[in-house]
Amino acid sequence: MNWISPNWPAPANIHALTTLRYGGASEGDYARFNLAAHVDDNAQHVLANRHLLRTELSLVNEPKWLNQTHTTKIVCADQLQALVEADASCTQEKQCVCVVLTADCLPILLCDAKGDSIAAIHGGWRGLLNGILENSLAKLAKPGLMAWLGPAIGPQCFEVGAEVRAAFLAKDTMFSVAFELQKNQKYLADIYLIARLILNKAGVTEVYGGQFCTVTETERFFSYRRDGQTGRMATLIWKD
């Protein structure tokens, strides 16, 4: 099992990572370390991969998986007893693992400077437009928050229609810098910059990561836009 560790100055009690495709039991379109149970992969392969994840990371508890549907809902991970529909989770409890699944959408991790509060956010463009990040920041309500932007579709691959740009500009004109017009009258969108703008406006100035591209880095990342039927990486955060 391989993973990417955030390059951020989080407190020593904070642990975080994004998994990669390497290793695991999944085959074909999902090869090999798919952690999503909703993409029609062999259920036993997914369970084997999740077991490997927990074993390799010595996790005391099973990660708090979510049913992600591009909502703006954030839940308290330590209160979850079953799978719920939400696109972010947070906790202040030790050994409670917040997790989101992605394959082009932007995974965002949050923690505060004291290492008390953490959150994992699924940042698709719809969620970012409608307020998932603002809702998550409000839920934590902590000073000194920092963020890490995990692997997502890069700004040279994320082509969107004019209606997507118009929706973001209707939210705030500051987003104009995150869209580049193409000859076909569509736009290249920078989802990393969109998240940074939201975070900065909310007062979060310590923002790290954002240098990956899930579409072009075929060996390391799953990509829904590139492959259609594919697996998902997991981005996790927990605290001692």
Secondary structure, DSSP 4 states (H G I P E B T S, - for coil): --EE---S---TTEEEEEE-SSSSS--GGG-S----SSSS--HHHHHHHHHHHHHHTT-SS--B--B--S---EEEGGG-SS--B-SEEEE-STT--EEEEESSSEEEEEEETTS--EEEEEE-HHHHHHTHHHHHHHHH--SSEEEEE-S---TTT-EE-HHHHHHHHHH-GGGGGGEEE-TTS-EEE-HHHHHHHHHHHTT--EEEE----TTT-TTT---HHHHSS---EEEEEEE-
